[in-house]
Amino acid sequence: MERFIPLSIPNFEGNEKKYVNDALSQGWVSTGGKYITELEKKLEEFLKVKKVVACQSGTAALHLALMECGVQPKDLVIVPTLTFIAAVNPVMYQFASPIFMDCDDSLCMDVQKLRRFCESECDLKEEGLFHRDTGKQIKALVVVHVFGNLADMESIMEIAEKFHFKVVEDATEALGSRYISGRYAGKFAGTIGDFGAYSFNGNKIITTGGGGAVTAKEEKAAQHMQYISTQAKDDPLYYIHNEIGFNYRMTNLQAALGVAQMEELPEFIRRKNQNYKLYLEQLKDFPFGELLGFRQGTESNRWFYSLKLKMGQFKGSLREIISSLQAKGIQTRAVWDLIHKQLPYKENIAYQIEKALYYSSCILNLPCSTQLTEEEIVFVVEQIKNIVGEMADGIRVT
Ligand SMILES: *Cc1c(COP(=O)(O)O)cnc(C)c1O
């Protein structure tokens, strides 16, 4: 058998089968059942928040949050361009428009540019912040904690408070990441802004197959999102609906998986951290790239590892490196293509995008499953060194 080291696969070493079988044998497979509320309770305890609402996906969680922000057609929402597209699409589900922001060296939103944009391109009025050129109101900002690395929430919240818009944290990649110093010491990703969204898709740090959750600073807002996520049912016996709802509730089968995964979350975070350190050690004398770090004053779940390659210093593209590694049985990936360049978003406002262009051209995401062994990590780094080393030899010859 050829060896294959996947980028990121789920880990079911705990009570997953037991709980899913239990849900099956009790017949509760749909949007009712004890595992849904149990998962919500586990998340509330872990995140130290009053109310978490389990839903169908991280995308649904983000959509619920934007609706709760009051984002409407003709509104604007500030979003990052370096992210997965599901952080942005829900803006369009509300028929609003995104404004794309750059990233900084943390891959998260550049807060200096954000501040400059609010100060120089917008006017603060009684009703809120208005974009001068379009006359539209900026209702909200979606900040993504990229690869589990917390964004600069102190600056973001200060800017949002000053300029009067809501903050939705896309914490889909950052369950378990938290601040350990500063204004938000002890606070987890997703519990600082007005809203926080989580994803339990197959590649995330815990999975329910597909699924997500959303929380809110105001308990009432969380309650309302739960109402909207369950078809806005005001009377379950006589089918009275006073608002337009969605079928966004998580199912009991998904939640059964989630409860088992929550039991393992601390161990998953421990392994992600341990493997990151191993990669760091193995890569410390690698001349053609370095592993990106995580923000000072935080403890990250270190969900994904990013190797920043010095592209000019060897002959070869990211694509060639990825396919050479694939041939050795190692799955790696480039970061996302920037959203402001994608077909549906080409006409939207993009504010001084520079670093995102750079980082999207030189980051290689390395295998990061929690099952990775030390021997596999050594093998991955050895192969990267060989492949890139050969490309660099080519340069000296010519
Ligand atoms: C995974 C992810 C989402 C969407 O989550 P789903 O559960 O797949 O809908 C949104 N934003 C980011 C940054 C993600 O990585």
The ligand as an ORCA input file, in Angstrom:
! r2SCAN-3c Opt
* xyz 0 1
  C     -15.955     26.237      7.019
  C     -16.111     27.691      6.936
  C     -17.371     28.295      6.805
  C     -18.638     27.560      6.542
  O     -18.974     26.521      7.344
  P     -19.927     25.356      6.798
  O     -20.268     24.600      8.018
  O     -19.124     24.558      5.817
  O     -21.114     25.987      6.160
  C     -17.443     29.686      6.826
  N     -16.351     30.432      6.942
  C     -15.117     29.901      7.033
  C     -13.945     30.817      7.182
  C     -14.959     28.520      7.019
  O     -13.726     28.003      7.074
*
